[in-house]
Amino acid sequence: MSGTERGGATPEKTDVVVIGSGFGGAIAAYHLAAGGAKVVLLERGPWVASDEFEHDFLLGSSYTRIFDFVVGDGMSVLGGNCVGGGSVVYFAAMPRAPRFVFERAGNIGRRMWPAAIDRDALEPWYDRVAEALPIIRQDWNDVTYSGGLFAAACAHAGRTANPAPAAIDRELCTNCNWMMAGCRFDAKRSLLLNYLPAAVAHGAEIRPLHEVQHLSRTDDGGYRVHYNVIDDEDYRITAGGGTLDARLVVVAAGAGATPVILQRSEHALGPMPPAVGRYFSGNGERLNTASSTRRRSGRSSVWTGEARRTRPRRSARDPAW
Ligand SMILES: Cc1cc2nc3c(=O)[nH]c(=O)nc-3n(C[C@H](O)[C@H](O)[C@H](O)COP(=O)(O)OP(=O)(O)OC[C@H]3O[C@@H](n4cnc5c(N)ncnc54)[C@H](O)[C@@H]3O)c2cc1C
């Protein structure tokens, strides 16, 4: 409970407030806590333990509890809503962005990424995350049945395919196909297994069911974070609220929620740049489902003992990951 909630005159203070516990928030929280800062991480979703992840689609199961789906105008956003954010619900495919992505230019020819960001600049950071999660490169013996089927269909169509690098512990993975509802087996290397416990070990405090509403300024030049405490069963019910003061605030609430917090804070922080909350593009561009069979894929042996002889060719453009 914060100082504001207690009705006391002294507001609760910390060095750093991190909003959101996905990749952006958890990694920042870890490094700041390890560097000696007093860090409080506010997360709007629940903190779900591995054995609470369920293998069903029932309303109220982990499948529905740990997602946030915002139906937008022209684009809808599906994101994580739990401690660990998107890392808990994601598919753990970990390819590094190819070089050409950073060189893309808009229609007046200007490079879209800031000048300082390109593949070379990101490479050491990719290396660090790959070590911490960790990330493995699957080979053809590791890919699932459906992955083999997809690769065979690619080969049949004259295309190449490569197994994706993945943040998965092969020894623990059962190929249960429920990874989107959270991994019961700790095989998916979500942030619940690495950066978040490491941040806690360095003194960071994680507060689930704390939904940040907006930010304001304090008289000493810092920030005041205003939050609601959310009911564990029904997220529409508010079970209290408070404020937390900090010198530094990391707003890492994801692409859908960060702009909302910033825009709600305009009265205190000043007008946001017009790009905040605009110009989204889907990360996968398109989500397709398809059904196929061994017969239709044209290759029946790609996932069998004959895999080595019939596997699809490696792509010449296979990025070093
Ligand atoms: C189903 C699915 C599969 C995916 N598969 C892959 C994949 O295989 N490979 C890959 O690279 N990427 C994948 N992604 C994308 C990846 O998960 C995201 O790009 C990544 O999680 C974004 O990190 P983030 O820190 O920006 O946001 P998030 O991980 O979304 O974290 C934001 C956190 O902030 C919290 N939050 C939001 N609003 C507030 C608030 N007001 N107050 C407090 N907390 C708040 C949210 O609950 C969430 O926990 C997938 C995403 C989904 C949804």
The ligand as an SDF file (V2000), in Angstrom:
LIG
                    3D

 53 58  0  0  0  0  0  0  0  0999 V2000
    0.6920  -14.7200  -29.2270 C   0  0  0  0  0  0  0  0  0  0  0  0
    1.9960  -14.0120  -29.4390 C   0  0  0  0  0  0  0  0  0  0  0  0
    3.0780  -14.7010  -29.9640 C   0  0  0  0  0  0  0  0  0  0  0  0
    4.2940  -14.0290  -30.1620 C   0  0  0  0  0  0  0  0  0  0  0  0
    5.3680  -14.7760  -30.6370 N   0  0  0  0  0  0  0  0  0  0  0  0
    6.5720  -14.1570  -30.7620 C   0  0  0  0  0  0  0  0  0  0  0  0
    7.7280  -14.9070  -31.1510 C   0  0  0  0  0  0  0  0  0  0  0  0
    7.6830  -16.1180  -31.3620 O   0  0  0  0  0  0  0  0  0  0  0  0
    8.9100  -14.2430  -31.2720 N   0  0  0  0  0  0  0  0  0  0  0  0
    9.0180  -12.8950  -30.9980 C   0  0  0  0  0  0  0  0  0  0  0  0
   10.1380  -12.3470  -31.0970 O   0  0  0  0  0  0  0  0  0  0  0  0
    7.9430  -12.1800  -30.6160 N   0  0  0  0  0  0  0  0  0  0  0  0
    6.7390  -12.7620  -30.4780 C   0  0  0  0  0  0  0  0  0  0  0  0
    5.6550  -12.0310  -30.0510 N   0  0  0  0  0  0  0  0  0  0  0  0
    5.8250  -10.5990  -29.8170 C   0  0  0  0  0  0  0  0  0  0  0  0
    6.4980  -10.3180  -28.4770 C   0  0  0  0  0  0  0  0  0  0  0  0
    5.8430  -11.0210  -27.4510 O   0  0  0  0  0  0  0  0  0  0  0  0
    6.4660   -8.8090  -28.2050 C   0  0  0  0  0  0  0  0  0  0  0  0
    7.1030   -8.1390  -29.2690 O   0  0  0  0  0  0  0  0  0  0  0  0
    7.1610   -8.4340  -26.9110 C   0  0  0  0  0  0  0  0  0  0  0  0
    6.6120   -9.1350  -25.8250 O   0  0  0  0  0  0  0  0  0  0  0  0
    7.0360   -6.9290  -26.6850 C   0  0  0  0  0  0  0  0  0  0  0  0
    7.7160   -6.5950  -25.4820 O   0  0  0  0  0  0  0  0  0  0  0  0
    7.2970   -5.2910  -24.6810 P   0  0  0  0  0  0  0  0  0  0  0  0
    8.1020   -5.2640  -23.4330 O   0  0  0  0  0  0  0  0  0  0  0  0
    7.3650   -4.1190  -25.5820 O   0  0  0  0  0  0  0  0  0  0  0  0
    5.7490   -5.4660  -24.3330 O   0  0  0  0  0  0  0  0  0  0  0  0
    4.9980   -6.6480  -23.5840 P   0  0  0  0  0  0  0  0  0  0  0  0
    5.7820   -7.8980  -23.5620 O   0  0  0  0  0  0  0  0  0  0  0  0
    3.6130   -6.6640  -24.1370 O   0  0  0  0  0  0  0  0  0  0  0  0
    4.9410   -6.1280  -22.0790 O   0  0  0  0  0  0  0  0  0  0  0  0
    4.1580   -5.0400  -21.6830 C   0  0  0  0  0  0  0  0  0  0  0  0
    3.6470   -5.3250  -20.2700 C   0  0  0  0  0  0  0  0  0  0  0  0
    3.0650   -4.1230  -19.7680 O   0  0  0  0  0  0  0  0  0  0  0  0
    1.8980   -4.4620  -19.0550 C   0  0  0  0  0  0  0  0  0  0  0  0
    1.0490   -3.2510  -19.0340 N   0  0  0  0  0  0  0  0  0  0  0  0
    0.3150   -2.7340  -20.0460 C   0  0  0  0  0  0  0  0  0  0  0  0
   -0.3180   -1.6090  -19.6400 N   0  0  0  0  0  0  0  0  0  0  0  0
    0.0400   -1.4310  -18.3480 C   0  0  0  0  0  0  0  0  0  0  0  0
   -0.2910   -0.4560  -17.3730 C   0  0  0  0  0  0  0  0  0  0  0  0
   -1.1170    0.5600  -17.6660 N   0  0  0  0  0  0  0  0  0  0  0  0
    0.2360   -0.5660  -16.1260 N   0  0  0  0  0  0  0  0  0  0  0  0
    1.0730   -1.6000  -15.8100 C   0  0  0  0  0  0  0  0  0  0  0  0
    1.4140   -2.5610  -16.7070 N   0  0  0  0  0  0  0  0  0  0  0  0
    0.9140   -2.4820  -17.9520 C   0  0  0  0  0  0  0  0  0  0  0  0
    1.2880   -5.6190  -19.8460 C   0  0  0  0  0  0  0  0  0  0  0  0
    0.3900   -6.3710  -19.0520 O   0  0  0  0  0  0  0  0  0  0  0  0
    2.5570   -6.3960  -20.2350 C   0  0  0  0  0  0  0  0  0  0  0  0
    2.8830   -7.3660  -19.2590 O   0  0  0  0  0  0  0  0  0  0  0  0
    4.4270  -12.6550  -29.8390 C   0  0  0  0  0  0  0  0  0  0  0  0
    3.3280  -11.9710  -29.3060 C   0  0  0  0  0  0  0  0  0  0  0  0
    2.1330  -12.6330  -29.0970 C   0  0  0  0  0  0  0  0  0  0  0  0
    0.9790  -11.8620  -28.5120 C   0  0  0  0  0  0  0  0  0  0  0  0
  1  2  1  0
  2  3  1  0
  2 52  2  0
  3  4  2  0
  4  5  1  0
  4 50  1  0
  5  6  2  0
  6  7  1  0
  6 13  1  0
  7  8  2  0
  7  9  1  0
  9 10  1  0
 10 11  2  0
 10 12  1  0
 12 13  2  0
 13 14  1  0
 14 15  1  0
 14 50  1  0
 15 16  1  0
 16 17  1  0
 16 18  1  0
 18 19  1  0
 18 20  1  0
 20 21  1  0
 20 22  1  0
 22 23  1  0
 23 24  1  0
 24 25  2  0
 24 26  1  0
 24 27  1  0
 27 28  1  0
 28 29  2  0
 28 30  1  0
 28 31  1  0
 31 32  1  0
 32 33  1  0
 33 34  1  0
 33 48  1  0
 34 35  1  0
 35 36  1  0
 35 46  1  0
 36 37  1  0
 36 45  1  0
 37 38  2  0
 38 39  1  0
 39 40  1  0
 39 45  2  0
 40 41  1  0
 40 42  2  0
 42 43  1  0
 43 44  2  0
 44 45  1  0
 46 47  1  0
 46 48  1  0
 48 49  1  0
 50 51  2  0
 51 52  1  0
 52 53  1  0
M  END
$$$$
